[in-house]
Amino acid sequence: MTLRSSSRDVSGPREYAFDWALVDVETSGVIARRDRVLSVAVVTIGPDGEQTGEFSTLLNPGCDPGPVHVHGLTPERLLGAPAFEQVAEQIGALLRDRVLVAHNAQFDYDFLAHEFARAGLYLPVSQRLCTLALNRQVDPPAADMKLGTLAAHYGVEQRRAHDALDDTRVLAGILRATLREAARLDLPLPLVACPPRQETQFAPQPPKTPCVYRNPGRAEVGGPLVQGMKIAITGETATSRAELVARSVAAGLNVMSSVSRHTSALVTNQAGSGSAKARRAAADGVPVIDEHTFLRLLDDVLPGTPHQAAGTEPATTPLPAKASASGGPEAIAPAPEATAPEATVPEPRGAAPETQAAVPEPVGPAPTAVGAPSSPSSPSSPSSPEAAVPAPRRPAPATAPEGRPLAGRRVLVLGGTHPAASAARTRVVELGGSAAINLSRSVTDAVLLSGGETDRRVRRMPELGLPVHDEEWLTDPEDAPAGTGTAPGAGRPSVPERPRTPLVLPRGGVVDLPRPQGTPASSWHITAAWAPQDACEIDVVAFVLDDDEQVTFDEDFVFYGAPENPAGTVRLLTDGPAEQTIAVDLASLPPASRRVAVAAAIDGERAFGHVGAVQVTAVPGTGAAPLARATLDAATTERTLLLAEFYRRGPVWRFRAVGQGYDHGLADLARGYGVDIAD
């Protein structure tokens, strides 16, 4: 696998006068490369906000229309409608030289891109704007960010939900209202640069079948093979590589494209060839088997242990000690709960474990959260790419401390050095508040550190009625001076009425994902956001990991060059230059997938100390109210940062805010998870 740089718009324009093309599509499913558009509507709006055009049509997809109960488009209604290629030119004329706008814009853009590609045409869109992403920045006091909810909040009439034309007219009203709010907050628009068409390398390959057996460990010299063993192959073989792989998979082995410390055996006829796999096998002590011996062993592979399906509890087995990244002994403890054993590794720099429990904001119902590990590993800053996410230990139920002076408040810290700002945000959470990274409607207070008075957002505070405080206010918010007095009642503003605010997690905090009606969790999003950057780009990536903290195959590494894994269960969504999302269908992950780790990497020489805080949010699906939020800003010189993860604990999926940094780049991080990265 080769990491390729991407091109994205990071200009962050402050002017909102664009020609807009508002789009909505109804589709036969949710996978753009497979499903089809059933109806499309386009409404064009000029820079002055006035409508300039409108078009809508049903489409005959030539296939089953899918969830009729959602969109109401039966085969009978679609009979006689034009095929997409018959109206593609007309749609293209409306989109050309305009910014495409949609609610969850990447969905609509991807479907249109595939439909235009099928018609042999280019999708004439160079930029798109997602009103969902824009409203996440504005953060209005609405129950969630769904189209109907925002329409009610902004007073826009909605007549027929899931009707493409009506949804587009509703979207026009939401866009106008949201742009007014964004202007009040002086927010840069989250415009996303778009390729001219859907490129073939972005279309995922057919799903591979994960191995159903757990890895039993290393092969013994002269001993048998066992189902679930991880096998790598390198060099020339008399048997074709395709046949070797097919026979291995049929026998229940797990054929990997790279070698790691978890590889059971390397198959090669040239152990001293000097190939990357042979060198890695020699360094890690991986047994080497020649082709003839391997073929003989394939005839009598011993039965393995299947992966446990969700809802069952595998037995706990202690693991032996292993060497740490620094060469010293590293304690490996058995997992404290009835689940697969998980290793504890030294914490990277910037990842000192937190002991504070998660603090729920007391507005609306809050889920139960659990705290961070209470038994830290020895702090370290490993340079080895093998460093992995520490295993969550037994959690303790969190209690909502009484008398938290900042409970229910969201505080924006401006100015100061990175360490000072980080300490201030940590203090906000300790006091029961939530630390903001950008100005939004949910912000209730601002704290100015040294130099913060020059921040352009300060001039917005009087108009927004936000109190501005000096850093002494965080020592004792109840008794400290009210600050600069930029708004009446600056010492203790009222908290905006919100139907529900997310749980505030400290770094290392954990929360169980709800299981509606006892079923496993399904579609969840981890959204990462940061302050807009001019000097660097940040890429969010995901790794789908097994019990060994390794990918099953390279394609389970999701990044900008491959934004979807083969099964479509994990996807990267680009919501803007300062926000990206990993969408995960947890219910569809195979039993072998135990964890989805989400990380961020900086492209260039800058480090996360220059970027400042990164906010991560766990959301149950598109546009829903967030479950939990964490602000991570302990990094200094690190260029990659493990942000958060979903992981299984018996029948329950959990979300953990991680916040661990590494000085090495994305390629090294990927290799540590078993991804074969080309040098």
Secondary structure, 3 states (H helix, E strand, C coil): CCCCCCCCCCCCCCCCCCCEEEEEEEECCCCCCCCCEEEEEEEEECCCCCEEEEEEEECCCCCCCCCHHHHCCCHHHHCCCCCHHHHHHHHHHHHCCCEEEECCHHHHHHHHHHHHHHCCCCCCCCEEEEHHHHHHHHCCCCCCCCHHHHHHHHCCCCCCCCCHHHHHHHHHHHHHHHHHHHHHHCCCCCCEECCCCCCHHHCCCCCCCCCCECCCCCCCCCCCCECCCEEEECCCCCCCHHHHHHHHHHCCCEEECCCCCCCCEEECCCCCCCCHHHHHHHHHCCCEECHHHHHHHHCCCECCCECCCCCCCCCCCCCCCEECCCCCEECCCCCCCCCCCCCCCCECCCCCCCCCCCECCCCCCCCCEECCCCCCCCECCCCCCCCCCCCCCCCCECCCCCCCCCCCCEEEEECCCHHHHHHHHHHHHHCCCEEECCCCCCCCEEEECCCHHHCHHHHHHHHHCCCEEEHHHHCCCCCCCCCCCCCCCCCCCCCCCCCCCCEECCCCCEEECCCHHHCCCCEEEEEEEECCCCCCEEEEEEEEECCCCCECCHHHEEECCECECCCCCEEEEEEECCEEEEEEEHHHCCCCCCEEEEEEEEECCCCHHHHCCEEEEEECCCCCCCCEEEEECCCCCCCEEEEEEEEEECCEEEEEEEEEEECCCHHHHHHHCCCCCCC
